[in-house]
């Protein structure tokens, strides 16, 4: 189970939130921050016994779970934005195939 109080995970998610919140930052800053957050989220799951490689992992269920347990509304919104971004990318790939 993901620890919604993990300081490293929260810091990575806060970086995502800051990339989204700061209008002066280019949109492209969001993607590296989101990727770093997702990699850390996967690492947390692996430490708990999760046995799916990063490149085969669908993070959306874990994001939904974490989003629902976060007490900070801004962090939950950043988590939802990462999930929404993944959903949009999946939908775009589906239309190309």
C-alpha positions in Angstrom: 0.0 0.0 0.0 1.2 3.4 -0.9 2.0 5.6 2.1 0.2 8.9 1.4 2.5 10.5 4.1 5.8 9.5 2.4 7.8 12.7 2.4 9.7 11.8 -0.8 6.5 11.0 -2.7 4.8 14.1 -1.5 7.7 16.2 -2.5 7.7 14.7 -6.0 3.9 15.4 -6.2 4.4 18.9 -5.0 6.9 19.4 -7.9 4.1 18.4 -10.2 1.7 20.8 -8.5 4.2 23.6 -8.8 4.8 22.9 -12.5 1.0 23.1 -13.1 0.5 26.1 -10.8 3.2 28.4 -12.2 1.9 30.1 -15.4 5.5 31.3 -16.1 6.8 27.7 -16.4 6.4 26.1 -19.8 3.9 23.2 -20.0 6.7 20.9 -20.9 8.0 21.2 -17.3 4.9 19.2 -16.2 6.0 16.0 -18.0 9.4 15.4 -16.4 7.9 16.2 -13.0 5.1 13.8 -13.6 7.5 11.1 -14.8 9.7 11.5 -11.8 6.6 11.3 -9.5 5.3 8.1 -11.3 8.7 6.4 -11.1 8.8 7.1 -7.4 5.3 5.9 -7.0 6.2 2.7 -8.8 9.3 2.3 -6.5 7.1 2.6 -3.4 4.9 -0.1 -4.8 7.8 -2.4 -5.6 9.1 -1.9 -2.1 5.7 -3.3 -0.9 6.0 -6.4 -3.1 4.5 -5.2 -6.3 5.9 -7.3 -9.1 5.2 -5.4 -12.4 8.0 -3.7 -14.3 7.8 0.0 -14.7 7.4 -0.2 -18.5 4.4 -2.6 -18.2 2.7 -0.9 -15.3 -0.6 1.0 -15.6 -0.3 3.6 -12.9 -3.9 4.9 -13.1 -5.4 2.6 -10.4 -2.6 3.5 -8.0 -3.0 7.2 -8.8 -6.7 7.0 -8.1 -6.1 5.2 -4.8 -3.5 7.8 -3.7 -5.6 10.7 -4.9 -8.5 9.5 -2.7 -6.3 9.3 0.4 -4.5 12.6 0.1 -5.6 15.2 2.7 -4.2 18.1 0.7 -6.7 19.1 -2.0 -4.0 20.7 -4.2 -1.8 17.6 -4.1 -4.9 15.5 -4.8 -5.7 17.7 -7.8 -2.1 17.3 -9.1 -2.4 13.6 -8.8 -5.7 13.7 -10.7 -4.1 15.8 -13.4 -1.3 13.2 -13.8 -4.0 10.5 -14.1 -6.0 12.6 -16.6 -2.9 13.2 -18.7 -2.3 9.4 -18.8 -6.0 8.9 -19.8 -5.7 11.5 -22.6 -2.5 9.9 -23.9 -4.1 6.5 -23.9 -7.1 7.8 -25.8 -4.9 9.5 -28.3 -3.0 6.3 -28.9 -6.2 4.3 -29.3 -7.3 6.7 -32.1 -4.1 6.1 -33.9 -4.3 2.4 -33.8 
